[in-house]
Amino acid sequence: MYPIEEDDYAVFIEPAFADTSAPADGATRCFSHPGAPLRVDSGMLIAADLHALMAWDADFFLHYRQRLQERLPNSDYLDVVPGCYDVAIHGYTGLPQPHPPQGYGLQLRAVTALPAMRADDDFDFALPIAPPRA
């Protein structure tokens, strides 16, 4: 997810329906991105910031679950059924504990073919700096 500052973020699957409990309950939504194409082949989605990509270690990411204790706070994984998705991305601050105070909710909508990228898409996923928790 580019560009976000290097920090500790929660990344979670958001339910498609507002009446379902989610980690973002009570948090402040800072932005919503309407949708991005995503294809999952492995059954695991790893979300990471640009720092993780710049220091890419293929062996680490190919064996992510086994090496989870070695991960930095700038990446996390979600179990996702293989397939094609249109993904809405929502940025939050003020997430409840035990989550970090900032994070991203992903709403996955299964599709038969990847949606086209739009020329006017805004991929600024930066969140305001969260104040320290008391």
C-alpha positions in Angstrom: 0.0 0.0 0.0 1.7 3.1 -1.2 2.5 5.6 0.1 2.2 5.1 3.9 4.6 6.0 6.6 6.6 3.3 8.3 4.7 2.5 11.5 2.7 -0.2 13.2 -0.7 -0.7 11.5 -3.6 -3.1 11.8 -4.8 -4.6 8.5 -8.1 -6.4 8.7 -11.0 -7.7 6.6 -14.0 -5.5 7.0 -17.4 -7.0 6.9 -19.5 -5.8 4.0 -22.5 -4.9 6.3 -22.4 -2.1 8.8 -24.4 -4.1 11.4 -21.5 -6.6 11.8 -18.9 -6.0 14.5 -15.4 -5.1 13.1 -12.1 -3.9 14.5 -13.0 -0.4 13.2 -16.0 -0.1 15.5 -15.6 3.2 17.3 -12.6 4.3 15.2 -12.5 7.4 12.9 -12.6 6.7 9.2 -10.1 9.0 7.5 -10.5 8.0 3.9 -12.2 5.5 1.6 -10.8 4.2 -1.7 -13.7 2.8 -3.7 -11.9 -0.2 -5.1 -8.7 -1.8 -6.4 -8.1 -5.0 -8.3 -6.6 -7.9 -6.4 -5.8 -11.4 -7.3 -5.0 -13.9 -4.6 -3.4 -17.2 -5.6 -1.9 -18.5 -2.4 -4.7 -18.1 0.1 -2.7 -15.5 2.1 -2.7 -11.8 1.5 0.4 -10.0 3.0 -0.1 -6.3 3.5 3.0 -4.2 3.9 4.3 -0.7 3.5 6.9 0.5 1.0 9.7 -0.1 3.5 9.0 -3.8 3.4 9.0 -3.8 -0.4 12.3 -1.9 -0.6 13.9 -4.5 1.7 12.2 -7.4 -0.1 13.3 -10.8 1.1 11.6 -13.4 -1.0 12.4 -16.3 1.3 10.9 -14.4 4.3 7.6 -13.6 2.4 7.3 -17.1 0.9 7.5 -18.6 4.4 5.7 -15.7 6.2 3.7 -17.8 8.6 6.7 -19.9 9.7 8.8 -16.7 10.2 6.1 -14.5 11.7 8.1 -13.8 14.8 10.7 -12.2 12.6 8.3 -9.7 11.0 8.6 -6.0 11.5 5.4 -4.1 12.5 5.1 -2.8 8.9 3.5 -6.0 7.6 0.7 -8.4 8.5 -1.2 -11.2 6.8 -4.8 -12.2 6.3 -6.2 -15.5 5.2 -8.1 -14.9 1.9 -9.8 -17.5 -0.3 -7.9 -17.6 -3.7 -9.7 -15.6 -6.4 -10.2 -12.2 -8.0 -11.5 -9.3 -5.9 -12.5 -5.7 -6.1 -11.1 -4.3 -2.8 -12.4 -1.1 -1.1 -9.7 0.3 1.3 -10.6 2.3 4.3 -8.1 4.1 6.5 -8.8 4.5 10.3 -7.4 6.1 13.3 -8.4 5.5 16.9 -8.7 1.7 16.6 -9.5 0.0 19.8 -6.9 -2.1 21.6 -5.3 -4.6 21.2 -4.9 -3.2 17.7 -2.4 -0.4 16.9 -4.2 2.9 16.8 -4.0 3.2 13.0 -5.1 0.7 10.4 -6.7 -0.3 7.2 -9.9 -2.1 6.6 -10.2 -4.1 3.4 -13.6 -4.9 2.0 -13.2 -7.8 -0.5 -15.9 -8.3 -3.1 -15.4 -11.5 -5.2 -15.5 -10.8 -8.9 -15.2 -13.1 -12.0 -12.6 -10.8 -13.6 -10.3 -8.1 -12.2 -11.8 -4.7 -12.4 -10.0 -2.1 -14.6 -7.9 0.6 -12.9 -9.4 4.1 -13.2 -7.1 6.9 -14.5 -8.3 9.3 -11.8 -7.6 6.8 -8.8 -6.0 8.5 -5.8 -3.7 6.0 -4.1 -2.8 8.3 -1.1 -3.3 5.9 1.8 -1.5 8.1 4.3 -3.2 8.4 7.7 -2.8 11.3 10.2 -0.3 10.6 12.9 -2.2 9.1 15.9 -1.5 10.6 19.3 0.1 8.1 21.8 -2.3 6.1 23.9 -2.6 7.0 27.6 
